[in-house]
Amino acid sequence: MNLTEVVTIISAITVVVGIAVSLLNKRIDDTNKRIDELRQELKEEIREIRMLLYKVLEVPHKEDKG
């Protein structure tokens, strides 16, 4: 192999690895966004459930017998 072939092969490998890394990075970013969205949705759902439980389990106040 001469120098031109070696440089061509190294360049091609570099391009392929660069594209693969770029696609993987985009996929990871998309996954992280979705996880953040789900985390926020879960917090809101838990807040709603907590409010409903407080309403359902609220102990009625006893009236003063005087």
mmJSON file of the N, C-alpha and C atoms, coordinates in Angstrom:
{"data_MODEL":{"atom_site":{
"group_PDB":["ATOM","ATOM","ATOM","ATOM","ATOM","ATOM","ATOM","ATOM","ATOM","ATOM","ATOM","ATOM","ATOM","ATOM","ATOM","ATOM","ATOM","ATOM","ATOM","ATOM","ATOM","ATOM","ATOM","ATOM","ATOM","ATOM","ATOM","ATOM","ATOM","ATOM","ATOM","ATOM","ATOM","ATOM","ATOM","ATOM","ATOM","ATOM","ATOM","ATOM","ATOM","ATOM","ATOM","ATOM","ATOM","ATOM","ATOM","ATOM","ATOM","ATOM","ATOM","ATOM","ATOM","ATOM","ATOM","ATOM","ATOM","ATOM","ATOM","ATOM","ATOM","ATOM","ATOM","ATOM","ATOM","ATOM","ATOM","ATOM","ATOM","ATOM","ATOM","ATOM","ATOM","ATOM","ATOM","ATOM","ATOM","ATOM","ATOM","ATOM","ATOM","ATOM","ATOM","ATOM","ATOM","ATOM","ATOM","ATOM","ATOM","ATOM","ATOM","ATOM","ATOM","ATOM","ATOM","ATOM","ATOM","ATOM","ATOM","ATOM","ATOM","ATOM","ATOM","ATOM","ATOM","ATOM","ATOM","ATOM","ATOM","ATOM","ATOM","ATOM","ATOM","ATOM","ATOM","ATOM","ATOM","ATOM","ATOM","ATOM","ATOM","ATOM","ATOM","ATOM","ATOM","ATOM","ATOM","ATOM","ATOM","ATOM","ATOM","ATOM","ATOM","ATOM","ATOM","ATOM","ATOM","ATOM","ATOM","ATOM","ATOM","ATOM","ATOM","ATOM","ATOM","ATOM","ATOM","ATOM","ATOM","ATOM","ATOM","ATOM","ATOM","ATOM","ATOM","ATOM","ATOM","ATOM","ATOM","ATOM","ATOM","ATOM","ATOM","ATOM","ATOM","ATOM","ATOM","ATOM","ATOM","ATOM","ATOM","ATOM","ATOM","ATOM","ATOM","ATOM","ATOM","ATOM","ATOM","ATOM","ATOM","ATOM","ATOM","ATOM","ATOM","ATOM","ATOM","ATOM","ATOM","ATOM","ATOM","ATOM","ATOM","ATOM","ATOM","ATOM","ATOM","ATOM"],
"id":[1,2,3,4,5,6,7,8,9,10,11,12,13,14,15,16,17,18,19,20,21,22,23,24,25,26,27,28,29,30,31,32,33,34,35,36,37,38,39,40,41,42,43,44,45,46,47,48,49,50,51,52,53,54,55,56,57,58,59,60,61,62,63,64,65,66,67,68,69,70,71,72,73,74,75,76,77,78,79,80,81,82,83,84,85,86,87,88,89,90,91,92,93,94,95,96,97,98,99,100,101,102,103,104,105,106,107,108,109,110,111,112,113,114,115,116,117,118,119,120,121,122,123,124,125,126,127,128,129,130,131,132,133,134,135,136,137,138,139,140,141,142,143,144,145,146,147,148,149,150,151,152,153,154,155,156,157,158,159,160,161,162,163,164,165,166,167,168,169,170,171,172,173,174,175,176,177,178,179,180,181,182,183,184,185,186,187,188,189,190,191,192,193,194,195,196,197,198],
"type_symbol":["N","C","C","N","C","C","N","C","C","N","C","C","N","C","C","N","C","C","N","C","C","N","C","C","N","C","C","N","C","C","N","C","C","N","C","C","N","C","C","N","C","C","N","C","C","N","C","C","N","C","C","N","C","C","N","C","C","N","C","C","N","C","C","N","C","C","N","C","C","N","C","C","N","C","C","N","C","C","N","C","C","N","C","C","N","C","C","N","C","C","N","C","C","N","C","C","N","C","C","N","C","C","N","C","C","N","C","C","N","C","C","N","C","C","N","C","C","N","C","C","N","C","C","N","C","C","N","C","C","N","C","C","N","C","C","N","C","C","N","C","C","N","C","C","N","C","C","N","C","C","N","C","C","N","C","C","N","C","C","N","C","C","N","C","C","N","C","C","N","C","C","N","C","C","N","C","C","N","C","C","N","C","C","N","C","C","N","C","C","N","C","C","N","C","C","N","C","C"],
"label_atom_id":["N","CA","C","N","CA","C","N","CA","C","N","CA","C","N","CA","C","N","CA","C","N","CA","C","N","CA","C","N","CA","C","N","CA","C","N","CA","C","N","CA","C","N","CA","C","N","CA","C","N","CA","C","N","CA","C","N","CA","C","N","CA","C","N","CA","C","N","CA","C","N","CA","C","N","CA","C","N","CA","C","N","CA","C","N","CA","C","N","CA","C","N","CA","C","N","CA","C","N","CA","C","N","CA","C","N","CA","C","N","CA","C","N","CA","C","N","CA","C","N","CA","C","N","CA","C","N","CA","C","N","CA","C","N","CA","C","N","CA","C","N","CA","C","N","CA","C","N","CA","C","N","CA","C","N","CA","C","N","CA","C","N","CA","C","N","CA","C","N","CA","C","N","CA","C","N","CA","C","N","CA","C","N","CA","C","N","CA","C","N","CA","C","N","CA","C","N","CA","C","N","CA","C","N","CA","C","N","CA","C","N","CA","C","N","CA","C","N","CA","C","N","CA","C","N","CA","C","N","CA","C"],
"label_alt_id":[null,null,null,null,null,null,null,null,null,null,null,null,null,null,null,null,null,null,null,null,null,null,null,null,null,null,null,null,null,null,null,null,null,null,null,null,null,null,null,null,null,null,null,null,null,null,null,null,null,null,null,null,null,null,null,null,null,null,null,null,null,null,null,null,null,null,null,null,null,null,null,null,null,null,null,null,null,null,null,null,null,null,null,null,null,null,null,null,null,null,null,null,null,null,null,null,null,null,null,null,null,null,null,null,null,null,null,null,null,null,null,null,null,null,null,null,null,null,null,null,null,null,null,null,null,null,null,null,null,null,null,null,null,null,null,null,null,null,null,null,null,null,null,null,null,null,null,null,null,null,null,null,null,null,null,null,null,null,null,null,null,null,null,null,null,null,null,null,null,null,null,null,null,null,null,null,null,null,null,null,null,null,null,null,null,null,null,null,null,null,null,null,null,null,null,null,null,null],
"label_comp_id":["MET","MET","MET","ASN","ASN","ASN","LEU","LEU","LEU","THR","THR","THR","GLU","GLU","GLU","VAL","VAL","VAL","VAL","VAL","VAL","THR","THR","THR","ILE","ILE","ILE","ILE","ILE","ILE","SER","SER","SER","ALA","ALA","ALA","ILE","ILE","ILE","THR","THR","THR","VAL","VAL","VAL","VAL","VAL","VAL","VAL","VAL","VAL","GLY","GLY","GLY","ILE","ILE","ILE","ALA","ALA","ALA","VAL","VAL","VAL","SER","SER","SER","LEU","LEU","LEU","LEU","LEU","LEU","ASN","ASN","ASN","LYS","LYS","LYS","ARG","ARG","ARG","ILE","ILE","ILE","ASP","ASP","ASP","ASP","ASP","ASP","THR","THR","THR","ASN","ASN","ASN","LYS","LYS","LYS","ARG","ARG","ARG","ILE","ILE","ILE","ASP","ASP","ASP","GLU","GLU","GLU","LEU","LEU","LEU","ARG","ARG","ARG","GLN","GLN","GLN","GLU","GLU","GLU","LEU","LEU","LEU","LYS","LYS","LYS","GLU","GLU","GLU","GLU","GLU","GLU","ILE","ILE","ILE","ARG","ARG","ARG","GLU","GLU","GLU","ILE","ILE","ILE","ARG","ARG","ARG","MET","MET","MET","LEU","LEU","LEU","LEU","LEU","LEU","TYR","TYR","TYR","LYS","LYS","LYS","VAL","VAL","VAL","LEU","LEU","LEU","GLU","GLU","GLU","VAL","VAL","VAL","PRO","PRO","PRO","HIS","HIS","HIS","LYS","LYS","LYS","GLU","GLU","GLU","ASP","ASP","ASP","LYS","LYS","LYS","GLY","GLY","GLY"],
"label_asym_id":["A","A","A","A","A","A","A","A","A","A","A","A","A","A","A","A","A","A","A","A","A","A","A","A","A","A","A","A","A","A","A","A","A","A","A","A","A","A","A","A","A","A","A","A","A","A","A","A","A","A","A","A","A","A","A","A","A","A","A","A","A","A","A","A","A","A","A","A","A","A","A","A","A","A","A","A","A","A","A","A","A","A","A","A","A","A","A","A","A","A","A","A","A","A","A","A","A","A","A","A","A","A","A","A","A","A","A","A","A","A","A","A","A","A","A","A","A","A","A","A","A","A","A","A","A","A","A","A","A","A","A","A","A","A","A","A","A","A","A","A","A","A","A","A","A","A","A","A","A","A","A","A","A","A","A","A","A","A","A","A","A","A","A","A","A","A","A","A","A","A","A","A","A","A","A","A","A","A","A","A","A","A","A","A","A","A","A","A","A","A","A","A","A","A","A","A","A","A"],
"label_entity_id":["1","1","1","1","1","1","1","1","1","1","1","1","1","1","1","1","1","1","1","1","1","1","1","1","1","1","1","1","1","1","1","1","1","1","1","1","1","1","1","1","1","1","1","1","1","1","1","1","1","1","1","1","1","1","1","1","1","1","1","1","1","1","1","1","1","1","1","1","1","1","1","1","1","1","1","1","1","1","1","1","1","1","1","1","1","1","1","1","1","1","1","1","1","1","1","1","1","1","1","1","1","1","1","1","1","1","1","1","1","1","1","1","1","1","1","1","1","1","1","1","1","1","1","1","1","1","1","1","1","1","1","1","1","1","1","1","1","1","1","1","1","1","1","1","1","1","1","1","1","1","1","1","1","1","1","1","1","1","1","1","1","1","1","1","1","1","1","1","1","1","1","1","1","1","1","1","1","1","1","1","1","1","1","1","1","1","1","1","1","1","1","1","1","1","1","1","1","1"],
"label_seq_id":[1,1,1,2,2,2,3,3,3,4,4,4,5,5,5,6,6,6,7,7,7,8,8,8,9,9,9,10,10,10,11,11,11,12,12,12,13,13,13,14,14,14,15,15,15,16,16,16,17,17,17,18,18,18,19,19,19,20,20,20,21,21,21,22,22,22,23,23,23,24,24,24,25,25,25,26,26,26,27,27,27,28,28,28,29,29,29,30,30,30,31,31,31,32,32,32,33,33,33,34,34,34,35,35,35,36,36,36,37,37,37,38,38,38,39,39,39,40,40,40,41,41,41,42,42,42,43,43,43,44,44,44,45,45,45,46,46,46,47,47,47,48,48,48,49,49,49,50,50,50,51,51,51,52,52,52,53,53,53,54,54,54,55,55,55,56,56,56,57,57,57,58,58,58,59,59,59,60,60,60,61,61,61,62,62,62,63,63,63,64,64,64,65,65,65,66,66,66],
"pdbx_PDB_ins_code":[null,null,null,null,null,null,null,null,null,null,null,null,null,null,null,null,null,null,null,null,null,null,null,null,null,null,null,null,null,null,null,null,null,null,null,null,null,null,null,null,null,null,null,null,null,null,null,null,null,null,null,null,null,null,null,null,null,null,null,null,null,null,null,null,null,null,null,null,null,null,null,null,null,null,null,null,null,null,null,null,null,null,null,null,null,null,null,null,null,null,null,null,null,null,null,null,null,null,null,null,null,null,null,null,null,null,null,null,null,null,null,null,null,null,null,null,null,null,null,null,null,null,null,null,null,null,null,null,null,null,null,null,null,null,null,null,null,null,null,null,null,null,null,null,null,null,null,null,null,null,null,null,null,null,null,null,null,null,null,null,null,null,null,null,null,null,null,null,null,null,null,null,null,null,null,null,null,null,null,null,null,null,null,null,null,null,null,null,null,null,null,null,null,null,null,null,null,null],
"Cartn_x":[0.848,0.0,0.893,0.459,1.219,0.548,1.144,0.684,-0.712,-1.024,-2.336,-3.444,-3.235,-4.232,-4.435,-3.366,-3.448,-4.225,-3.916,-4.604,-6.08,-6.393,-7.782,-8.548,-7.95,-8.595,-8.812,-7.811,-7.932,-9.008,-9.062,-10.08,-11.485,-11.632,-12.935,-13.386,-12.478,-12.801,-13.179,-12.441,-12.727,-14.12,-14.485,-15.803,-16.905,-16.736,-17.736,-17.896,-16.796,-16.861,-17.499,-17.165,-17.75,-19.262,-19.726,-21.173,-21.843,-21.241,-21.817,-21.897,-20.859,-20.846,-21.895,-22.025,-23.011,-24.433,-24.73,-26.058,-26.326,-25.33,-25.479,-25.706,-24.994,-25.146,-26.548,-27.073,-28.434,-29.435,-29.243,-30.153,-30.128,-28.949,-28.826,-29.5,-29.316,-29.969,-31.488,-32.012,-33.457,-33.964,-33.211,-33.596,-33.58,-32.567,-32.49,-33.651,-34.03,-35.176,-36.442,-36.636,-37.842,-37.858,-36.716,-36.631,-36.996,-36.493,-36.823,-38.317,-38.914,-40.358,-41.143,-40.745,-41.438,-41.279,-40.099,-39.863,-40.785,-40.934,-41.811,-43.27,-43.683,-45.048,-45.306,-44.332,-44.475,-44.614,-43.822,-43.93,-45.323,-45.853,-47.193,-48.253,-48.112,-49.069,-49.018,-47.822,-47.67,-48.288,-48.102,-48.682,-50.215,-50.787,-52.239,-52.746,-52.051,-52.443,-52.37,-51.33,-51.171,-52.322,-52.692,-53.791,-55.105,-55.337,-56.561,-56.583,-55.445,-55.377,-55.633,-55.095,-55.355,-56.838,-57.496,-58.925,-59.727,-59.364,-60.105,-59.868,-58.651,-58.295,-58.384,-58.867,-58.95,-59.893,-59.421,-60.215,-61.154,-62.452,-63.372,-63.146,-63.295,-63.097,-64.312,-64.061,-65.165,-65.717,-67.021,-67.634,-67.558,-67.359,-67.303,-68.681,-68.704,-69.965,-69.929,-70.579,-70.453,-71.681],
"Cartn_y":[-1.179,0.0,1.242,2.183,3.428,4.43,5.544,6.559,7.079,7.222,7.727,6.77,5.477,4.48,4.485,4.59,4.609,5.845,6.983,8.221,8.137,7.553,7.401,6.487,5.374,4.432,5.079,5.748,6.416,7.497,8.246,9.293,8.681,7.598,6.953,6.414,5.794,5.272,6.425,7.523,8.685,9.24,9.312,9.817,8.895,7.591,6.624,6.685,6.733,6.815,8.145,9.223,10.528,10.541,9.942,9.864,9.012,7.878,6.998,7.704,8.411,9.138,10.237,10.933,12.001,11.449,10.354,9.736,9.227,8.623,8.123,9.271,10.366,11.529,12.117,12.196,12.706,11.778,10.5,9.53,9.657,9.826,9.988,11.283,12.357,13.632,13.496,12.824,12.609,11.786,10.765,9.925,10.728,11.541,12.378,13.356,13.943,14.853,14.12,12.931,12.162,11.776,11.414,11.077,12.299,13.477,14.698,15.001,14.813,15.031,14.064,12.806,11.802,12.099,12.554,12.904,14.047,15.051,16.18,15.729,14.891,14.368,13.571,12.779,11.966,12.861,13.92,14.85,15.457,15.847,16.439,15.424,14.188,13.143,12.869,12.803,12.557,13.705,14.929,16.094,15.996,15.611,15.469,14.354,13.232,12.109,12.523,13.229,13.682,14.606,15.525,16.44,15.673,14.7,13.903,13.1,12.536,11.772,12.66,13.867,14.789,15.09,15.272,15.566,14.367,13.178,11.971,11.606,11.75,11.303,12.4,13.569,14.693,14.331,14.529,14.224,15.394,15.115,16.221,16.773,18.083,18.731,18.453,18.174,17.948,19.297,19.375,20.614,20.697,21.905,22.122,21.879,21.097,20.879,21.761,22.826,23.745,24.142],
"Cartn_z":[0.0,0.0,0.0,-0.775,-0.764,0.172,0.34,1.294,0.948,-0.323,-0.736,-0.305,-0.469,-0.059,1.447,2.187,3.651,4.113,3.557,3.932,3.56,2.402,1.974,2.927,3.301,4.219,5.585,6.11,7.41,7.35,6.253,6.099,6.066,5.34,5.234,6.6,7.309,8.647,9.573,9.492,10.329,10.033,8.763,8.386,8.909,8.738,9.186,10.709,11.429,12.892,13.307,12.641,12.949,12.757,11.66,11.415,12.481,12.819,13.838,15.19,15.569,16.84,16.832,15.717,15.611,15.761,15.086,15.187,16.596,17.203,18.569,19.547,19.366,20.235,20.112,18.887,18.692,19.362,19.24,19.855,21.377,21.935,23.389,23.833,23.082,23.417,23.394,22.369,22.278,23.463,23.829,24.963,26.261,26.444,27.651,27.727,26.581,26.563,26.982,26.454,26.769,28.247,28.79,30.218,31.054,30.681,31.412,31.338,30.15,30.001,30.886,30.882,31.701,33.19,33.575,34.973,35.407,34.547,34.855,34.935,33.986,34.002,35.28,35.685,36.899,38.133,38.194,39.328,39.394,38.242,38.215,38.634,38.158,38.534,40.037,40.588,42.025,42.815,42.355,43.023,43.014,41.884,41.787,42.702,42.709,43.567,45.03,45.402,46.778,47.183,46.294,46.602,46.765,45.902,46.018,47.313,47.675,48.926,50.135,50.117,51.223,51.337,50.2,50.224,50.724,50.263,50.64,52.099,52.556,53.901,54.946,54.555,55.487,56.638,57.835,59.031,59.293,59.383,59.656,61.058,61.207,62.496,63.388,64.648,65.581,66.024,66.095,66.525,68.034,68.545,70.005,70.622,71.663,72.395,73.616,73.583,74.675,75.269],
"occupancy":[1.0,1.0,1.0,1.0,1.0,1.0,1.0,1.0,1.0,1.0,1.0,1.0,1.0,1.0,1.0,1.0,1.0,1.0,1.0,1.0,1.0,1.0,1.0,1.0,1.0,1.0,1.0,1.0,1.0,1.0,1.0,1.0,1.0,1.0,1.0,1.0,1.0,1.0,1.0,1.0,1.0,1.0,1.0,1.0,1.0,1.0,1.0,1.0,1.0,1.0,1.0,1.0,1.0,1.0,1.0,1.0,1.0,1.0,1.0,1.0,1.0,1.0,1.0,1.0,1.0,1.0,1.0,1.0,1.0,1.0,1.0,1.0,1.0,1.0,1.0,1.0,1.0,1.0,1.0,1.0,1.0,1.0,1.0,1.0,1.0,1.0,1.0,1.0,1.0,1.0,1.0,1.0,1.0,1.0,1.0,1.0,1.0,1.0,1.0,1.0,1.0,1.0,1.0,1.0,1.0,1.0,1.0,1.0,1.0,1.0,1.0,1.0,1.0,1.0,1.0,1.0,1.0,1.0,1.0,1.0,1.0,1.0,1.0,1.0,1.0,1.0,1.0,1.0,1.0,1.0,1.0,1.0,1.0,1.0,1.0,1.0,1.0,1.0,1.0,1.0,1.0,1.0,1.0,1.0,1.0,1.0,1.0,1.0,1.0,1.0,1.0,1.0,1.0,1.0,1.0,1.0,1.0,1.0,1.0,1.0,1.0,1.0,1.0,1.0,1.0,1.0,1.0,1.0,1.0,1.0,1.0,1.0,1.0,1.0,1.0,1.0,1.0,1.0,1.0,1.0,1.0,1.0,1.0,1.0,1.0,1.0,1.0,1.0,1.0,1.0,1.0,1.0,1.0,1.0,1.0,1.0,1.0,1.0],
"B_iso_or_equiv":[0.0,0.0,0.0,0.0,0.0,0.0,0.0,0.0,0.0,0.0,0.0,0.0,0.0,0.0,0.0,0.0,0.0,0.0,0.0,0.0,0.0,0.0,0.0,0.0,0.0,0.0,0.0,0.0,0.0,0.0,0.0,0.0,0.0,0.0,0.0,0.0,0.0,0.0,0.0,0.0,0.0,0.0,0.0,0.0,0.0,0.0,0.0,0.0,0.0,0.0,0.0,0.0,0.0,0.0,0.0,0.0,0.0,0.0,0.0,0.0,0.0,0.0,0.0,0.0,0.0,0.0,0.0,0.0,0.0,0.0,0.0,0.0,0.0,0.0,0.0,0.0,0.0,0.0,0.0,0.0,0.0,0.0,0.0,0.0,0.0,0.0,0.0,0.0,0.0,0.0,0.0,0.0,0.0,0.0,0.0,0.0,0.0,0.0,0.0,0.0,0.0,0.0,0.0,0.0,0.0,0.0,0.0,0.0,0.0,0.0,0.0,0.0,0.0,0.0,0.0,0.0,0.0,0.0,0.0,0.0,0.0,0.0,0.0,0.0,0.0,0.0,0.0,0.0,0.0,0.0,0.0,0.0,0.0,0.0,0.0,0.0,0.0,0.0,0.0,0.0,0.0,0.0,0.0,0.0,0.0,0.0,0.0,0.0,0.0,0.0,0.0,0.0,0.0,0.0,0.0,0.0,0.0,0.0,0.0,0.0,0.0,0.0,0.0,0.0,0.0,0.0,0.0,0.0,0.0,0.0,0.0,0.0,0.0,0.0,0.0,0.0,0.0,0.0,0.0,0.0,0.0,0.0,0.0,0.0,0.0,0.0,0.0,0.0,0.0,0.0,0.0,0.0,0.0,0.0,0.0,0.0,0.0,0.0],
"pdbx_formal_charge":[null,null,null,null,null,null,null,null,null,null,null,null,null,null,null,null,null,null,null,null,null,null,null,null,null,null,null,null,null,null,null,null,null,null,null,null,null,null,null,null,null,null,null,null,null,null,null,null,null,null,null,null,null,null,null,null,null,null,null,null,null,null,null,null,null,null,null,null,null,null,null,null,null,null,null,null,null,null,null,null,null,null,null,null,null,null,null,null,null,null,null,null,null,null,null,null,null,null,null,null,null,null,null,null,null,null,null,null,null,null,null,null,null,null,null,null,null,null,null,null,null,null,null,null,null,null,null,null,null,null,null,null,null,null,null,null,null,null,null,null,null,null,null,null,null,null,null,null,null,null,null,null,null,null,null,null,null,null,null,null,null,null,null,null,null,null,null,null,null,null,null,null,null,null,null,null,null,null,null,null,null,null,null,null,null,null,null,null,null,null,null,null,null,null,null,null,null,null],
"auth_seq_id":[1,1,1,2,2,2,3,3,3,4,4,4,5,5,5,6,6,6,7,7,7,8,8,8,9,9,9,10,10,10,11,11,11,12,12,12,13,13,13,14,14,14,15,15,15,16,16,16,17,17,17,18,18,18,19,19,19,20,20,20,21,21,21,22,22,22,23,23,23,24,24,24,25,25,25,26,26,26,27,27,27,28,28,28,29,29,29,30,30,30,31,31,31,32,32,32,33,33,33,34,34,34,35,35,35,36,36,36,37,37,37,38,38,38,39,39,39,40,40,40,41,41,41,42,42,42,43,43,43,44,44,44,45,45,45,46,46,46,47,47,47,48,48,48,49,49,49,50,50,50,51,51,51,52,52,52,53,53,53,54,54,54,55,55,55,56,56,56,57,57,57,58,58,58,59,59,59,60,60,60,61,61,61,62,62,62,63,63,63,64,64,64,65,65,65,66,66,66],
"auth_comp_id":["MET","MET","MET","ASN","ASN","ASN","LEU","LEU","LEU","THR","THR","THR","GLU","GLU","GLU","VAL","VAL","VAL","VAL","VAL","VAL","THR","THR","THR","ILE","ILE","ILE","ILE","ILE","ILE","SER","SER","SER","ALA","ALA","ALA","ILE","ILE","ILE","THR","THR","THR","VAL","VAL","VAL","VAL","VAL","VAL","VAL","VAL","VAL","GLY","GLY","GLY","ILE","ILE","ILE","ALA","ALA","ALA","VAL","VAL","VAL","SER","SER","SER","LEU","LEU","LEU","LEU","LEU","LEU","ASN","ASN","ASN","LYS","LYS","LYS","ARG","ARG","ARG","ILE","ILE","ILE","ASP","ASP","ASP","ASP","ASP","ASP","THR","THR","THR","ASN","ASN","ASN","LYS","LYS","LYS","ARG","ARG","ARG","ILE","ILE","ILE","ASP","ASP","ASP","GLU","GLU","GLU","LEU","LEU","LEU","ARG","ARG","ARG","GLN","GLN","GLN","GLU","GLU","GLU","LEU","LEU","LEU","LYS","LYS","LYS","GLU","GLU","GLU","GLU","GLU","GLU","ILE","ILE","ILE","ARG","ARG","ARG","GLU","GLU","GLU","ILE","ILE","ILE","ARG","ARG","ARG","MET","MET","MET","LEU","LEU","LEU","LEU","LEU","LEU","TYR","TYR","TYR","LYS","LYS","LYS","VAL","VAL","VAL","LEU","LEU","LEU","GLU","GLU","GLU","VAL","VAL","VAL","PRO","PRO","PRO","HIS","HIS","HIS","LYS","LYS","LYS","GLU","GLU","GLU","ASP","ASP","ASP","LYS","LYS","LYS","GLY","GLY","GLY"],
"auth_asym_id":["A","A","A","A","A","A","A","A","A","A","A","A","A","A","A","A","A","A","A","A","A","A","A","A","A","A","A","A","A","A","A","A","A","A","A","A","A","A","A","A","A","A","A","A","A","A","A","A","A","A","A","A","A","A","A","A","A","A","A","A","A","A","A","A","A","A","A","A","A","A","A","A","A","A","A","A","A","A","A","A","A","A","A","A","A","A","A","A","A","A","A","A","A","A","A","A","A","A","A","A","A","A","A","A","A","A","A","A","A","A","A","A","A","A","A","A","A","A","A","A","A","A","A","A","A","A","A","A","A","A","A","A","A","A","A","A","A","A","A","A","A","A","A","A","A","A","A","A","A","A","A","A","A","A","A","A","A","A","A","A","A","A","A","A","A","A","A","A","A","A","A","A","A","A","A","A","A","A","A","A","A","A","A","A","A","A","A","A","A","A","A","A","A","A","A","A","A","A"],
"auth_atom_id":["N","CA","C","N","CA","C","N","CA","C","N","CA","C","N","CA","C","N","CA","C","N","CA","C","N","CA","C","N","CA","C","N","CA","C","N","CA","C","N","CA","C","N","CA","C","N","CA","C","N","CA","C","N","CA","C","N","CA","C","N","CA","C","N","CA","C","N","CA","C","N","CA","C","N","CA","C","N","CA","C","N","CA","C","N","CA","C","N","CA","C","N","CA","C","N","CA","C","N","CA","C","N","CA","C","N","CA","C","N","CA","C","N","CA","C","N","CA","C","N","CA","C","N","CA","C","N","CA","C","N","CA","C","N","CA","C","N","CA","C","N","CA","C","N","CA","C","N","CA","C","N","CA","C","N","CA","C","N","CA","C","N","CA","C","N","CA","C","N","CA","C","N","CA","C","N","CA","C","N","CA","C","N","CA","C","N","CA","C","N","CA","C","N","CA","C","N","CA","C","N","CA","C","N","CA","C","N","CA","C","N","CA","C","N","CA","C","N","CA","C","N","CA","C","N","CA","C","N","CA","C"],
"pdbx_PDB_model_num":[1,1,1,1,1,1,1,1,1,1,1,1,1,1,1,1,1,1,1,1,1,1,1,1,1,1,1,1,1,1,1,1,1,1,1,1,1,1,1,1,1,1,1,1,1,1,1,1,1,1,1,1,1,1,1,1,1,1,1,1,1,1,1,1,1,1,1,1,1,1,1,1,1,1,1,1,1,1,1,1,1,1,1,1,1,1,1,1,1,1,1,1,1,1,1,1,1,1,1,1,1,1,1,1,1,1,1,1,1,1,1,1,1,1,1,1,1,1,1,1,1,1,1,1,1,1,1,1,1,1,1,1,1,1,1,1,1,1,1,1,1,1,1,1,1,1,1,1,1,1,1,1,1,1,1,1,1,1,1,1,1,1,1,1,1,1,1,1,1,1,1,1,1,1,1,1,1,1,1,1,1,1,1,1,1,1,1,1,1,1,1,1,1,1,1,1,1,1]
}}}
